Amino acid sequence: MKKKVVAVIIAALATGIIVAVKRKKKYAKAN
């Protein structure tokens, strides 16, 4: 159970980082 929870948290962090990077790239292009 603990391993699954850790995997879910890591996946959530990874997706959050990817979304943040994509947003930064979009803002950079806009500016």
C-alpha positions as CSV (number, residue, x, y, z in Angstrom):
1,M,0.0,0.0,0.0
2,K,2.7,2.5,1.0
3,K,4.6,1.8,-2.3
4,K,1.4,2.6,-4.3
5,V,0.8,5.8,-2.4
6,V,4.4,6.9,-3.0
7,A,4.0,6.1,-6.7
8,V,0.8,8.1,-7.0
9,I,2.5,11.1,-5.2
10,I,5.5,10.9,-7.5
11,A,3.2,10.7,-10.6
12,A,1.2,13.7,-9.4
13,L,4.4,15.8,-8.8
14,A,5.8,14.8,-12.2
15,T,2.6,15.8,-14.0
16,G,2.5,19.1,-12.0
17,I,6.1,19.9,-13.0
18,I,5.3,19.1,-16.7
19,V,2.2,21.3,-16.6
20,A,4.3,24.1,-15.0
21,V,7.0,23.8,-17.6
22,K,4.4,23.9,-20.5
23,R,2.8,27.0,-18.9
24,K,6.2,28.7,-18.6
25,K,7.0,28.0,-22.3
26,K,3.6,29.4,-23.3
27,Y,4.2,32.6,-21.3
28,A,7.7,32.9,-22.7
29,K,6.3,32.7,-26.3
30,A,3.6,35.2,-25.5
31,N,6.1,37.7,-24.0
